[in-house]
Amino acid sequence: MPADDPTNEQPTGADLTRPDLTREVVALFAAIHRRYAQESEAAAAPHELTPLQAKALLAAEQPVAMRRIAEQLHAEPSNVTAIVDRLESRGLAERRPSPGDRRVKLVAATEAGLRVIADLRARTPFASQPLERLSGAQREELRDLLRLLLGD
């Protein structure tokens, strides 16, 4: 863009401190979170799953270590054990020993679990693909801006 193009202007000090703009951006973050959570809850309900159980099942689409599920859910491993116990009791997931390390337990969706996963994905178009409307370059720019906000 040419230097005299107004769309190429850098933010001024006044723009950076506009409380109304900050509130709007924070409200948009909250709206995205609400939409994601509501859609995920609504998709899990017909299967009598909590949102965390549904997320754990989705994580176990391919065999995955319990600690990895804990990381993805931002949960304590002991909480994940209870979640996986519930999925196992419903026949949606199973524990398997890791072929590479007998100390590690993998969690894998069963055939019934894979059917539930397919339905969860079908019922969560926004939660499954929240960045679908963005181009690859826009996704990278958004990632970089979010990293900047977090100081990463």
C-alpha positions as a Markdown table, in Angstrom:
| # | Residue | x | y | z |
|---|---|---|---|---|
| 1 | Met | 0.0 | 0.0 | 0.0 |
| 2 | Pro | 1.2 | 3.5 | -0.7 |
| 3 | Ala | 2.5 | 5.5 | 2.3 |
| 4 | Asp | -0.3 | 8.1 | 1.8 |
| 5 | Asp | -3.0 | 5.4 | 2.0 |
| 6 | Pro | -5.1 | 6.1 | 5.2 |
| 7 | Thr | -5.7 | 2.3 | 5.7 |
| 8 | Asn | -1.9 | 1.9 | 6.1 |
| 9 | Glu | -1.6 | 4.3 | 9.1 |
| 10 | Gln | 0.0 | 3.1 | 12.3 |
| 11 | Pro | -2.0 | 3.5 | 15.5 |
| 12 | Thr | -1.5 | 6.7 | 17.4 |
| 13 | Gly | -1.1 | 7.0 | 21.1 |
| 14 | Ala | -4.7 | 8.0 | 21.4 |
| 15 | Asp | -5.9 | 5.0 | 19.5 |
| 16 | Leu | -3.9 | 2.7 | 21.8 |
| 17 | Thr | -5.6 | 4.0 | 24.9 |
| 18 | Arg | -9.2 | 4.2 | 23.7 |
| 19 | Pro | -11.2 | 2.4 | 26.5 |
| 20 | Asp | -14.2 | 1.8 | 24.2 |
| 21 | Leu | -12.0 | 0.0 | 21.6 |
| 22 | Thr | -10.5 | -2.1 | 24.4 |
| 23 | Arg | -13.9 | -3.0 | 25.8 |
| 24 | Glu | -15.1 | -3.9 | 22.3 |
| 25 | Val | -12.1 | -6.2 | 21.7 |
| 26 | Val | -12.5 | -7.9 | 25.1 |
| 27 | Ala | -16.3 | -8.3 | 24.5 |
| 28 | Leu | -15.5 | -10.0 | 21.1 |
| 29 | Phe | -13.1 | -12.4 | 22.9 |
| 30 | Ala | -15.9 | -13.2 | 25.4 |
| 31 | Ala | -18.5 | -13.6 | 22.6 |
| 32 | Ile | -16.2 | -16.1 | 20.8 |
| 33 | His | -15.7 | -18.0 | 24.0 |
| 34 | Arg | -19.4 | -18.1 | 24.8 |
| 35 | Arg | -20.3 | -19.3 | 21.3 |
| 36 | Tyr | -17.7 | -22.0 | 21.4 |
| 37 | Ala | -18.8 | -23.1 | 24.9 |
| 38 | Gln | -22.6 | -23.0 | 24.0 |
| 39 | Glu | -22.1 | -25.0 | 20.8 |
| 40 | Ser | -19.9 | -27.5 | 22.6 |
| 41 | Glu | -22.3 | -28.0 | 25.4 |
| 42 | Ala | -25.3 | -28.4 | 23.1 |
| 43 | Ala | -23.4 | -31.0 | 21.0 |
| 44 | Ala | -22.4 | -33.0 | 24.1 |
| 45 | Ala | -25.8 | -33.0 | 25.8 |
| 46 | Pro | -27.6 | -35.5 | 23.5 |
| 47 | His | -24.8 | -38.0 | 24.3 |
| 48 | Glu | -25.1 | -37.2 | 28.1 |
| 49 | Leu | -21.5 | -36.0 | 28.1 |
| 50 | Thr | -20.1 | -33.0 | 29.9 |
| 51 | Pro | -18.2 | -30.6 | 27.8 |
| 52 | Leu | -14.9 | -31.9 | 29.3 |
| 53 | Gln | -15.9 | -35.5 | 28.6 |
| 54 | Ala | -16.6 | -34.5 | 25.0 |
| 55 | Lys | -13.3 | -32.7 | 24.7 |
| 56 | Ala | -11.4 | -35.7 | 26.2 |
| 57 | Leu | -13.2 | -38.1 | 23.7 |
| 58 | Leu | -12.3 | -35.8 | 20.8 |
| 59 | Ala | -8.7 | -35.8 | 22.0 |
| 60 | Ala | -8.8 | -39.7 | 22.0 |
| 61 | Glu | -9.8 | -40.0 | 18.4 |
| 62 | Gln | -6.3 | -41.3 | 17.9 |
| 63 | Pro | -4.6 | -43.1 | 20.8 |
| 64 | Val | -3.2 | -40.5 | 23.1 |
| 65 | Ala | -1.4 | -40.4 | 26.4 |
| 66 | Met | -3.5 | -39.5 | 29.4 |
| 67 | Arg | -1.1 | -36.7 | 30.3 |
| 68 | Arg | -1.6 | -35.2 | 26.8 |
| 69 | Ile | -5.3 | -35.1 | 27.4 |
| 70 | Ala | -4.7 | -33.4 | 30.7 |
| 71 | Glu | -2.6 | -30.8 | 28.9 |
| 72 | Gln | -5.3 | -30.2 | 26.2 |
| 73 | Leu | -8.0 | -29.9 | 28.8 |
| 74 | His | -5.8 | -27.7 | 31.1 |
| 75 | Ala | -6.8 | -30.2 | 33.8 |
| 76 | Glu | -5.1 | -32.1 | 36.6 |
| 77 | Pro | -4.2 | -35.7 | 35.6 |
| 78 | Ser | -6.3 | -37.0 | 38.5 |
| 79 | Asn | -9.4 | -35.2 | 37.0 |
| 80 | Val | -8.6 | -36.7 | 33.6 |
| 81 | Thr | -8.6 | -40.2 | 35.2 |
| 82 | Ala | -12.2 | -39.7 | 36.4 |
| 83 | Ile | -13.2 | -38.3 | 33.0 |
| 84 | Val | -11.7 | -41.3 | 31.1 |
| 85 | Asp | -13.2 | -43.7 | 33.7 |
| 86 | Arg | -16.6 | -42.3 | 32.7 |
| 87 | Leu | -15.9 | -42.6 | 29.0 |
| 88 | Glu | -14.7 | -46.2 | 29.5 |
| 89 | Ser | -17.8 | -47.1 | 31.6 |
| 90 | Arg | -20.0 | -45.9 | 28.7 |
| 91 | Gly | -18.0 | -47.9 | 26.1 |
| 92 | Leu | -16.7 | -44.8 | 24.3 |
| 93 | Ala | -13.0 | -45.1 | 25.1 |
| 94 | Glu | -10.5 | -47.6 | 26.3 |
| 95 | Arg | -7.1 | -47.6 | 28.0 |
| 96 | Arg | -4.3 | -49.3 | 26.2 |
| 97 | Pro | -0.6 | -49.8 | 27.2 |
| 98 | Ser | 1.7 | -47.7 | 25.1 |
| 99 | Pro | 3.8 | -49.9 | 22.8 |
| 100 | Gly | 6.9 | -47.8 | 23.4 |
| 101 | Asp | 6.6 | -47.4 | 27.2 |
| 102 | Arg | 4.6 | -49.8 | 29.4 |
| 103 | Arg | 4.3 | -47.1 | 32.1 |
| 104 | Val | 2.3 | -44.9 | 29.8 |
| 105 | Lys | -1.4 | -45.5 | 29.3 |
| 106 | Leu | -3.0 | -44.5 | 26.0 |
| 107 | Val | -6.6 | -43.6 | 25.7 |
| 108 | Ala | -8.4 | -44.5 | 22.4 |
| 109 | Ala | -11.9 | -44.0 | 21.3 |
| 110 | Thr | -13.8 | -47.2 | 20.6 |
| 111 | Glu | -16.0 | -47.7 | 17.6 |
| 112 | Ala | -18.9 | -46.3 | 19.6 |
| 113 | Gly | -16.7 | -43.4 | 20.6 |
| 114 | Leu | -15.7 | -42.7 | 17.0 |
| 115 | Arg | -19.4 | -42.5 | 16.1 |
| 116 | Val | -20.0 | -40.0 | 18.9 |
| 117 | Ile | -17.0 | -38.0 | 17.8 |
| 118 | Ala | -18.4 | -37.8 | 14.2 |
| 119 | Asp | -21.7 | -36.5 | 15.6 |
| 120 | Leu | -19.9 | -34.0 | 17.9 |
| 121 | Arg | -18.0 | -32.6 | 15.0 |
| 122 | Ala | -21.2 | -32.4 | 12.9 |
| 123 | Arg | -22.9 | -30.5 | 15.7 |
| 124 | Thr | -20.1 | -28.0 | 16.3 |
| 125 | Pro | -19.3 | -26.2 | 13.0 |
| 126 | Phe | -18.0 | -23.1 | 14.8 |
| 127 | Ala | -16.1 | -24.9 | 17.6 |
| 128 | Ser | -14.6 | -27.3 | 15.1 |
| 129 | Gln | -13.4 | -24.6 | 12.6 |
| 130 | Pro | -13.5 | -21.2 | 14.4 |
| 131 | Leu | -11.1 | -19.7 | 12.0 |
| 132 | Glu | -12.7 | -21.0 | 8.8 |
| 133 | Arg | -13.5 | -17.5 | 7.5 |
| 134 | Leu | -9.9 | -16.3 | 7.8 |
| 135 | Ser | -7.3 | -16.8 | 5.1 |
| 136 | Gly | -4.0 | -18.5 | 6.0 |
| 137 | Ala | -2.3 | -15.1 | 6.2 |
| 138 | Gln | -5.0 | -13.7 | 8.5 |
| 139 | Arg | -4.7 | -16.8 | 10.8 |
| 140 | Glu | -1.0 | -16.3 | 11.1 |
| 141 | Glu | -1.5 | -12.6 | 11.8 |
| 142 | Leu | -4.1 | -13.3 | 14.4 |
| 143 | Arg | -1.8 | -15.9 | 16.0 |
| 144 | Asp | 1.1 | -13.4 | 16.1 |
| 145 | Leu | -1.1 | -10.7 | 17.6 |
| 146 | Leu | -2.4 | -13.1 | 20.3 |
| 147 | Arg | 1.2 | -14.2 | 21.1 |
| 148 | Leu | 2.1 | -10.5 | 21.4 |
| 149 | Leu | -0.8 | -9.9 | 23.8 |
| 150 | Leu | 0.4 | -12.9 | 25.9 |
| 151 | Gly | 4.0 | -11.9 | 25.8 |
| 152 | Asp | 5.1 | -15.1 | 24.1 |
